[in-house]
């Protein structure tokens, strides 16, 4: 249970929900790296028509609610190294890519 009393989705369920919603909205979603199905951290690479957008991470705010925060380098060429370093330090980390118009609205819709 979240400290605010709302139940949290398991990481694997959240990933499935995000990919399913992206596909329902005419986009696509793919798991780039599978993490722990229950409590793994989550990075999302947003894209639109194959052009990389922001890299987001799910983090707890001071009230115990998950929020999506920008993370990692802005340059696409540096992201692979960043993600590899994060996965070495946290093998439970999920990495997914969502490719659709207004992907940010989708991740905000499903806070997790």
N, C-alpha and C positions, 0 to 999 in steps of 0.2 A: 504494500500500500504506500502511496506517496504520502509525504508528511501532511499534505493538504487534504488527505482522505480519499482522493480519487485514485482508482486502481490504474496501474501503468501497464501498457501493453508490453509483452515480452518482445525482445529485439527482433527475433525471427518473424513474429506476427506483424510487427510494425513494418518491416521490410516488405513482406508480402502485400500488406495493405497499400503501401506507397506505390509499388509496381503495378498492382491491380488498378488503382485509381489513375495512374499515368496512362495505362492502356485504355481505360474507359474514356479518357479525355482525348484519345487519338494520338497519344505519344507512345513512348516505350520506356521500359525500365530494365536494368540488368544488374545482377550482382557481380561486382568486380572482385570482391574478396568476402568470403563467408566468415562470420564471427561466431561468438557464443550465442546460441539460440534464445537464451533466457535474458542475459544481462549485458550483452556486448555493447560497446559504444558504437556510434554510427556516424559515418561521414557520407555526405551526399554530394556528388558532382552534378550540378545542374548544367543542362545544355539546351540549346534550341537549334534544331536542324543540324546537329553535329558540331555546332560552334560552342566550345566550352564557356560556361558561365561561372558563377560563384561556387566555391567549395564551402559547404556548411557542415557544422558539427552540432549534434544534439547535446545540450548541456542543461544541468539543473540551475534554476534561478534561486535567489535567496528564499523564496516562498515554497520551494520544493516542486515547482512546475518545470517541465521541459520547455526549452526555447531553442530555436535554431540560430546559431551564431556563425558569422563568416570566420573562416580559419585558413591557415596555410598561405602559401605564396600566391600572388596575383598572376604571375607568369605561368602559363600552361606547361611550359618546358620544365619548370621546377617542381610541378605537382607530383610527378611520378616518384621522385626522390623523397619528397615530403611524406607521401603515403607509405612508401616502403619503410622509412624510418619509424613512422607511427606503428606500422604492423609489426616490426621487429620488437618494439617496446610493449605492444599490446596485441598479442595474437588473437584476442577475442574481438577485435575491431572489425565491424562490417564496413564495406565500402560499396556504395551503389551509385549508379548513374541514372538520372531521370532526364529524358530528352523530350521536351514538349514546350509549347507556348505557355508562358506564364507559370513555369514550374515552381516559382517561389510561392505563388498562391496555393498550390497543392501542398507543399510541405508545411505551410502555415495552417492549412485546414486540418492536417493530421499531425498534431503536436507530439503525440505519443506520451 
